[in-house]
């Protein structure tokens, strides 16, 4: 089977280092890494540059351009649609623009939007806490070159499967909305008024720590996996998808000497501090013993005061919004310090009510599990 390199099939463009202090209310939309999600453009918090800005000609995007993230959650691919125009390319986002008629754009999009391609991007990217993918590697990546007729047939089939996936995601979205509605019904909207007395979040956690900084996580400290090693947990997305990111480990000697206070235990939450802020994952009994990386926050709840499901929803509906607002106001790209997070006041209903809410969420989770299973089956049929 013939193959073609992406660099031979596409013009690959790099972005411009736009300055956030020059953003305005409307104008040229700046397409940043956060906008490029897997398969679509997310634009909840748009950023704009003045229309009269000069020198941006080679960074201006065209309708239908393929965009790919090069930093953080590398390998996410989306198509730029007309509604986002005019738009310009920010740094660490690449634009792929076909320069041959040997490839169908729809076929290329499905190839690049596959889990297989994303895993390849992660595997061949550099960096530990934050991955960085080079456009040089991207240019050398090879695509199977079927005939144009076969490409269009493959694209037609995958378009239909993508519609099915979209309907499953819609079901999951509606289930999430149902949980939120039930939360507001039982506890009120914390963004408007606290229905119950409030306490500092610090009073509800047994411990809360951000990952180590500086020399504590340099790559030359890592060792091969062994009986007395500790895994370095790096990115939530990779953990959820069972991706290894290279499986980084530290020795027990180094753990005891330098980073034992960052150890993880079952039922701990790990939360992203950089990139896609505030995503969380609760660790289970099957986790490998390990420590958090600089990009994560680790916290342990006092479950005699706060239920896991209540915490997850108060985090999503209220706390995360406060922290993102503070980060934006300070021009930061990471969550506030653990100390500041601990000082946030949140309403705390009686534990009995929290447990009733958790029981409701558990029933919703059964429906969510069925939809997720359908999605898994669909994804397993794609590449």
Residue pairs with C-beta under 8 A, 6 or more apart in sequence:
1 144
1 145
1 146
2 144
2 145
3 142
3 143
3 144
3 145
4 100
4 102
4 103
4 142
4 143
4 145
5 139
5 140
5 141
5 142
5 143
6 12
6 96
6 138
6 139
6 140
6 141
6 142
6 143
7 138
7 139
7 140
8 100
9 98
9 99
9 100
9 102
9 103
9 108
9 143
10 66
10 96
10 97
10 98
10 99
10 108
11 96
11 97
11 98
11 99
12 94
12 95
12 96
12 97
12 135
12 138
12 139
13 58
13 59
13 89
13 94
13 95
13 97
14 89
14 91
14 94
14 135
15 31
15 59
15 88
15 89
15 90
15 91
15 92
15 93
15 94
15 95
16 56
16 59
16 88
16 89
16 90
16 91
17 90
17 91
18 30
18 47
18 49
18 88
18 90
18 91
20 47
20 331
21 331
22 49
22 50
23 30
23 47
23 48
23 49
24 48
24 49
24 50
25 48
26 48
27 48
27 49
27 50
27 51
27 53
28 48
28 49
28 50
28 51
28 53
28 56
28 60
28 86
28 87
28 88
29 43
29 46
29 47
29 48
29 84
29 85
29 86
29 87
29 88
30 47
30 48
30 49
30 87
30 88
30 90
31 41
31 61
31 67
31 80
31 84
31 87
31 88
31 89
31 90
31 93
32 47
32 90
32 93
33 69
33 70
33 71
33 72
33 73
33 90
33 92
33 93
33 275
34 42
34 45
34 276
35 41
35 42
35 43
35 78
35 93
36 42
36 67
36 68
36 69
36 76
36 77
36 78
36 93
37 76
37 78
38 76
38 77
38 78
38 113
38 118
39 77
39 78
39 113
39 162
40 78
41 67
41 78
41 79
41 80
41 81
41 84
43 84
45 328
49 56
49 88
51 86
56 88
59 88
59 89
60 86
60 87
60 88
60 89
61 67
61 80
61 85
61 86
61 87
61 88
61 89
61 95
62 80
62 97
63 80
63 81
63 82
63 85
64 79
64 80
64 81
64 105
65 79
65 80
65 95
65 96
65 97
66 77
66 78
66 79
66 80
66 95
66 96
66 97
66 105
66 108
66 109
66 112
67 77
67 78
67 79
67 80
67 89
67 93
67 94
67 95
67 96
68 75
68 76
68 77
68 93
68 94
68 96
68 112
68 138
69 75
69 76
69 92
69 93
70 92
70 93
70 94
70 132
70 133
70 134
70 135
71 92
71 130
71 131
71 132
71 133
72 130
72 131
72 274
72 275
72 276
73 131
73 235
73 237
73 275
73 276
74 118
74 121
74 122
74 125
74 131
74 132
74 133
75 117
75 118
75 119
75 120
75 121
75 122
75 133
76 118
77 109
77 112
77 113
77 117
79 109
80 87
89 95
92 132
94 135
94 138
96 108
96 112
98 105
98 108
101 148
102 145
102 148
103 143
103 145
103 151
104 148
104 151
104 152
104 155
106 151
106 152
106 155
106 159
107 146
107 151
107 152
107 154
107 155
108 143
109 155
110 154
110 155
110 158
110 162
110 382
110 383
111 117
111 143
111 144
111 383
114 382
114 383
115 241
115 379
115 382
115 383
116 383
117 141
117 383
119 243
120 141
121 133
122 131
122 238
122 243
122 245
123 246
124 133
124 137
125 131
125 132
125 133
125 134
125 137
126 132
126 133
126 134
128 217
128 219
128 232
128 234
128 246
128 248
128 293
129 211
129 217
129 234
129 274
129 293
129 294
129 295
130 274
130 275
130 295
131 235
131 245
146 154
158 382
161 378
161 381
161 382
164 378
165 375
165 378
165 379
168 371
168 374
168 375
168 378
169 375
171 367
171 371
172 368
172 371
172 372
175 364
175 367
175 368
175 371
178 364
179 313
179 360
179 361
179 364
180 313
180 317
182 357
182 360
182 361
183 313
183 317
183 357
186 349
186 353
186 356
186 357
187 195
187 196
187 310
187 347
187 349
187 353
187 357
188 194
188 195
188 347
189 317
190 314
190 317
190 318
190 346
190 347
191 317
191 318
191 321
194 345
194 347
195 347
195 349
196 347
196 348
196 349
196 350
197 347
197 348
198 345
198 346
198 347
198 348
199 345
199 346
199 348
200 342
200 343
200 344
200 345
201 319
201 341
201 342
201 343
201 344
201 345
201 346
202 208
202 342
202 343
203 305
204 301
204 302
204 305
204 306
204 311
204 346
204 348
205 299
205 300
205 301
205 302
205 342
206 300
206 301
206 302
207 298
207 299
207 300
208 297
208 298
208 299
208 300
208 338
208 341
208 342
209 261
209 262
209 292
209 297
209 298
209 299
209 338
210 273
210 292
210 294
210 296
210 297
210 298
210 337
210 338
211 217
211 262
211 273
211 291
211 292
211 293
211 294
211 295
211 296
211 297
211 298
212 258
212 259
212 262
212 291
212 292
212 293
212 294
213 294
216 258
216 259
216 294
217 232
217 259
217 293
217 294
219 248
221 250
221 254
222 232
222 248
222 249
222 250
223 229
223 249
223 250
223 251
224 249
225 231
225 247
225 249
226 249
228 251
228 252
229 249
229 250
229 251
229 252
230 249
230 250
230 251
230 252
230 255
230 263
230 289
230 290
230 291
231 247
231 248
231 249
231 288
231 289
231 290
231 291
232 248
232 249
232 250
232 290
232 291
232 292
232 293
233 239
233 264
233 270
233 290
233 291
233 292
233 293
233 296
234 245
234 248
234 293
234 295
234 296
235 245
235 272
235 275
235 295
236 270
236 271
236 272
236 279
236 280
236 281
236 296
237 243
237 276
237 279
238 244
238 245
239 270
239 281
240 281
250 259
250 291
255 263
255 291
259 291
262 291
262 292
262 298
263 289
263 290
263 291
264 270
264 283
264 287
264 289
264 290
264 291
264 292
264 298
265 283
265 300
266 283
266 284
266 285
266 287
267 282
267 283
267 284
267 300
267 301
268 282
268 283
268 298
268 299
268 300
269 280
269 281
269 282
269 283
269 298
269 299
269 300
269 301
269 311
270 280
270 281
270 283
270 292
270 296
270 297
270 298
271 278
271 279
271 280
271 296
271 297
271 298
271 299
271 335
272 278
272 279
272 280
272 295
272 296
272 297
272 335
273 294
273 295
273 296
273 297
273 334
273 335
274 295
274 333
274 334
275 295
275 333
277 320
277 323
277 324
277 327
277 333
277 334
277 335
278 315
278 320
278 323
278 324
278 335
280 312
280 315
282 308
292 298
297 335
297 338
297 341
301 308
301 311
304 351
305 348
305 351
306 348
306 351
306 354
307 351
307 354
307 355
307 357
307 358
308 358
309 354
309 357
309 358
309 361
309 362
310 349
310 354
310 357
310 358
313 357
313 361
314 346
314 347
318 346
319 341
319 344
319 346
322 344
323 335
323 336
323 341
323 344
326 332
326 336
326 340
327 333
327 334
327 335
327 336
335 341
